């Protein structure tokens, strides 16, 4: 699903699955453009691989997964995403200023150790 809301002066659009593209962020950018949303922040969360971007006055976040690492990920041979959160700081008074903070837990350590 998807939805849009204005919170503390910041227009936010969120969608579970924005569609496929070269990477998670470009898929979100393409989707927001296609549905003609004029927002300060757009968040997508389907792929569980974190990413950030900024284009045409909109901050974009591909949310990190919150799932735990499971044996299934290793069995299917799929690269697991880093587990954690992406904090985004916007100021409605200062258009164009965005600060991102990526916070990952120990799942990142397993990805880095095993290549």
ABEGO torsion letter per residue (X at the ends): XBBBBBBGGBBBBBBABAEBBABAAAAAAAAAAAAGBBBABBBBAAAGBBBBBBBGGBBBBBBBBABBBBAAAAAAGBBBBBBEBBBBBBBAABBGBBBBBBBBBAAAAAAAAAX
